């Protein structure tokens, strides 16, 4: 199943993070531009995630041997507002972040090589991989619900390292592999 993921450069308005935040005029980002930043994407069939040969192949090829499911919404997550606020704090991880959207939608915001925010809208069927060391954050869109499959190599690790992290080994590796200039702390 092939379909491009939607992504765009964000405006500089800092109100409700669950809004799309398109620039005016809108500036969309191509899948190729995302790939140059190390962001990978597949469009899968979320209705057959339990028996999907393509998902199985991705998992085998990349060594993802642990999965879990997460329903993220006010009714199902304790301390929902605080958790969403934590997810929206800019950070990196020492490992890839792999998420497969099974229902509804949300936004991953990533920094490009010029330190601009790109909003990536993941919807049901989108599997996205963010490379270790990329600055990013996550929030729901106005649907206020997403069901995600989280995939890991080995035991799950959710440690976020909030910006600045220029000396972190994952950040150093990211800059070496995907270029980019050192960015200032926020």
C-alpha positions as CSV (number, residue, x, y, z in Angstrom):
1,X,0.0,0.0,0.0
2,X,1.8,3.2,-1.1
3,X,0.8,6.7,0.0
4,X,3.0,9.7,0.9
5,X,2.9,10.9,4.4
6,X,1.8,14.5,4.9
7,X,4.5,16.8,6.3
8,X,5.0,20.6,6.3
9,X,7.1,23.4,7.7
10,X,5.4,24.8,10.8
11,X,4.4,28.4,11.5
12,X,5.9,30.2,14.5
13,X,2.6,30.5,16.4
14,X,2.8,28.9,19.8
15,X,-0.8,28.5,20.7
16,X,-2.7,25.2,20.8
17,X,-0.1,22.5,19.7
18,X,-3.0,20.2,18.5
19,X,-3.7,22.6,15.6
20,X,-2.0,21.9,12.2
21,X,0.2,25.0,12.3
22,X,0.7,25.4,8.6
23,X,2.8,28.4,7.4
24,X,1.0,30.9,5.2
25,X,1.5,30.1,2.4
26,X,1.7,26.4,3.2
27,X,5.1,24.7,2.6
28,X,4.8,21.0,2.3
29,X,7.8,18.7,2.8
30,X,8.4,15.7,0.5
31,X,9.1,12.1,1.7
32,X,12.5,12.5,0.1
33,X,13.3,15.5,2.3
34,X,12.2,13.4,5.4
35,X,14.3,10.5,4.3
36,X,17.4,12.8,4.0
37,X,16.8,13.6,7.7
38,X,16.7,9.8,8.4
39,X,12.9,9.7,8.8
40,X,11.4,6.5,7.2
41,X,7.8,5.8,6.4
42,X,5.6,2.9,5.3
43,X,1.9,2.9,4.6
44,X,0.4,-0.4,5.8
45,X,-3.1,-1.7,6.3
46,X,-3.9,-1.1,10.0
47,X,-6.9,-3.5,9.9
48,X,-4.6,-6.5,9.5
49,X,-1.7,-5.5,11.7
50,X,-1.9,-8.8,13.6
51,X,-1.3,-10.8,10.4
52,X,0.5,-8.4,8.0
53,X,3.4,-9.9,6.0
54,X,4.8,-6.5,5.2
55,X,4.9,-5.5,8.8
56,X,6.5,-8.9,9.7
57,X,9.2,-8.3,7.0
58,X,9.9,-4.8,8.4
59,X,10.2,-6.2,11.9
60,X,12.5,-9.0,10.8
61,X,14.7,-6.8,8.6
62,X,15.1,-4.2,11.4
63,X,15.2,-6.5,14.4
64,X,12.0,-5.2,16.1
65,X,11.3,-8.1,18.4
66,X,9.2,-6.3,21.0
67,X,5.8,-4.5,20.4
68,X,3.1,-3.1,22.6
69,X,-0.1,-1.1,22.0
70,X,-1.0,2.3,23.4
71,X,-4.3,4.0,23.4
72,X,-3.6,7.7,24.0
73,X,-6.6,9.7,25.0
74,X,-7.9,11.4,28.2
75,X,-10.2,8.5,29.1
76,X,-7.5,5.8,29.0
77,X,-4.3,7.5,30.2
78,X,-3.7,8.5,33.8
79,X,-2.3,12.1,34.1
80,X,-3.1,12.5,30.4
81,X,-2.4,16.3,30.3
82,X,1.0,15.9,31.9
83,X,1.9,13.0,29.7
84,X,1.0,15.0,26.6
85,X,3.0,17.9,27.8
86,X,6.0,15.6,28.4
87,X,5.7,14.2,24.9
88,X,5.6,17.7,23.5
89,X,8.9,18.7,25.2
90,X,11.7,18.7,22.6
91,X,14.0,15.7,23.1
92,X,16.1,12.9,21.5
93,X,16.3,9.2,22.2
94,X,19.4,6.9,22.2
95,X,17.5,4.5,19.9
96,X,15.1,4.8,17.0
97,X,11.5,5.7,17.8
98,X,9.2,3.4,15.8
99,X,5.5,4.0,15.8
100,X,2.7,2.4,13.8
101,X,-0.6,4.3,13.9
102,X,-3.5,1.9,14.0
103,X,-6.4,4.4,14.6
104,X,-6.9,8.1,14.4
105,X,-4.0,10.5,14.1
106,X,-1.3,12.7,15.7
107,X,1.7,14.8,15.0
108,X,5.4,14.2,15.2
109,X,7.4,17.4,15.0
110,X,11.0,17.0,13.9
111,X,13.9,19.5,13.5
112,X,15.5,19.7,10.1
113,X,19.2,20.5,9.5
114,X,18.5,24.2,9.7
115,X,16.7,23.8,13.0
116,X,13.2,24.4,11.5
117,X,10.2,22.5,12.8
118,X,8.6,20.1,10.4
119,X,5.2,18.7,11.4
120,X,4.6,15.1,10.3
121,X,0.9,14.0,10.4
122,X,0.6,10.3,11.1
123,X,-2.7,8.7,10.4
124,X,-4.0,5.1,10.6
125,X,-1.7,2.9,8.5
126,X,1.4,5.1,8.8
127,X,4.5,3.4,10.3
128,X,7.2,6.0,11.0
129,X,10.8,5.6,12.2
130,X,12.6,8.5,13.7
131,X,16.4,8.0,13.9
132,X,18.2,8.0,17.2
133,X,19.4,11.5,18.0
134,X,16.9,13.5,16.0
135,X,15.3,16.4,17.9
136,X,11.5,15.8,18.0
137,X,8.3,16.0,20.0
138,X,4.8,14.5,19.7
139,X,1.2,15.6,20.3
140,X,-2.2,14.6,19.3
141,X,-4.2,16.4,16.7
142,X,-7.7,17.7,17.4
143,X,-9.1,14.2,17.3
144,X,-7.6,13.9,20.8
145,X,-7.1,10.1,20.3
146,X,-4.5,7.8,18.7
147,X,-3.9,4.1,18.9
148,X,-0.2,3.3,18.4
149,X,1.9,0.2,18.1
150,X,5.3,0.9,19.6
151,X,8.1,-1.3,18.3
152,X,11.6,-1.8,19.8
153,X,14.8,-3.7,19.4
154,X,15.0,-5.7,22.6
155,X,13.4,-4.5,25.8
156,X,11.5,-1.2,25.5
157,X,13.4,2.0,26.4
158,X,11.5,5.2,26.7
159,X,14.2,7.5,28.0
160,X,13.9,11.0,26.6
161,X,16.9,13.4,26.7
162,X,15.5,16.9,26.6
163,X,17.3,19.5,24.5
164,X,20.1,20.5,24.6
165,X,21.9,17.2,23.9
166,X,24.6,18.1,21.4
167,X,27.2,16.0,23.2
168,X,25.0,12.9,23.6
169,X,26.4,10.0,21.6
170,X,23.1,9.5,19.7
171,X,23.0,13.1,18.7
172,X,26.7,13.0,17.6
173,X,26.0,9.9,15.5
174,X,22.9,11.5,14.0
175,X,24.8,14.6,13.0
176,X,27.6,12.5,11.5
177,X,25.1,10.3,9.5
178,X,22.6,12.9,8.4
179,X,24.6,16.1,8.5
180,X,23.2,19.2,9.9
181,X,24.9,22.0,11.7
182,X,25.2,22.2,15.5
183,X,22.2,24.0,16.8
184,X,21.8,26.3,19.8
185,X,20.1,25.3,23.0
186,X,16.5,26.3,23.6
